[in-house]
């Protein structure tokens, strides 16, 4: 055995043959993955190693100086690319430094190309090799040369490239996943062994004195390359598709190891979260996404698919989160791939469809109501007209002038009632569909009531009905004049229609200064209604002809209700059968201090300013739709989860202004915006605490529910309960 190791020739030949065979096998295997640029580069590197070993064998078996010189030139030419190719592979197969860009790749091969030119033309200038020599040591030809100026320069480049490669690999050994850690470790050893041998040779040390064992050491490096390639799927773990998927896909892709350290993130993720890629790799997932508690808590579970909502820049973004695991030996999880599929637009469309569905349901309900009204009311006047006209046609020859005149009077009255009904029906349909204009302003209540009384004066006189107008003078309301006029007209018309001959009607008003409203009362001494009729009078599903089925119609009262509530008021009825009816309705009015001002002189500018101030205390024209949308946003969109939501942002989300929104919240919930949002957040906390399958902390649940901090949650609890919660 001792004699065997003393025969350097056999050892060197054996190592070169093994290196040649293994390099050729690895090269052939890598070229099968040629669509992967890194695999192609690795195959080229192995091909260079194989050629280098083959050329050394040629020199060993033919130690002739005339052959050594051209062979050595080829070796110098092809070996020049090894450090560049190694650095290229390391950069693109690992998490490379942030300062490196793809455009820098071409600079890696500048010095190798220069050496190729110098090696080919060395005989002209001897910049690479000055002089060759061959001597035999124990039957082994030792090829030596005196290095030129550029040879020393290339040595600096060689070791610099190898040191950078090993530094990047060391960085990945401690920051990547366990799987990639082993990849980086074996590649590091594969590069380090030949590099250490070269460094030792430069310092004058070699296992065989004077003999450079670089290609022979490839056999040891290649063994580690093969282990990383075949055992840990080096070159296959990040194929060409990586760039196409990670850089071009719109979904967010996050890769982190079993210790929850970030291993990779694609361009969409970097853009959405506003991250710096070089500062992300190796950072803990929970630390990096601490502002997205729903996301950081999500990865602690073994879910496969789940819908989540992330708030960024005060906007809700919806995602389908999918989680996959990379397993080692089919058992151990070595990495996790989290894919966030952005469904924000789809979610908005779904919410919009739900909104449209609700509006369609309302619209269909309105249509059904309209048909019921037409069926119950519109046919009544026409039945009367047909009946009267049929009677006249059949009995015309037997009727005297007095009877004909009486029938004509009946036809005229019925026609007027039918026309009034049609007017009301058209107006009611307009207001239901939102097509009617709403133009509130400062108006005189006395003047509006007076106009309605003037129009109906003749009808009241025909029944000898006395109308008493006790509306207070100088009462100014802020309302839509035409709507309030229609309310007076319908109420007085009904009071006349269902009153007795020689009956009375009273119209009174009472200003309620503390409520900034005026209460109007319209009472009559007519036939009245039963309690059941009163209960159904404002319900379209009830009998709209509650007061007198052959003459009356409830559409006028429905229209009154719509108009009064549209202007921010209320309406109610008190009645007893045979004792008359009283209708009460309220309208916002101007308080005395706002009406009179600080002086008796009222300029147009003051009037305009005052009108704007009063307008803001009223609900917006479509306040019912706004209220519905507001509740929908809270209940379904959970906008309260945004810790930075304000009344202005919420109003903008609902396409309204903050004043109208605040008014609706105050009137409907008897609270302010901040308290309402915190109420929803506290309910969310309670729900999550009762169903805390993910075992979240109270702080995480509070943040997930929209509280910006732990202290904000505790402050809300203390305000509601009077004390801080117990941890």
Helices and strands as residue ranges (DSSP letters): H 2-6, H 8-31, H 37-61, H 65-79, H 82-93, G 102-109, H 110-120, H 122-125, E 129-137, E 140-147, H 149-175, H 178-202, H 214-226, I 227-231, H 241-248, E 252-257, E 262-265, H 267-273, H 277-280, H 285-288, H 293-298, E 305-312, E 315-328, E 332-342, H 344-373, I 374-378, H 379-395, G 396-398, H 401-433, E 441-444, H 445-462, E 466-470, E 476-479, H 481-497, E 504-512, G 513-515, E 517-524, H 531-536, H 555-566, E 571-576, E 580-588, H 592-596, H 604-615, H 623-635, G 639-641, H 647-653, H 658-669, H 673-690, H 698-704, H 710-721
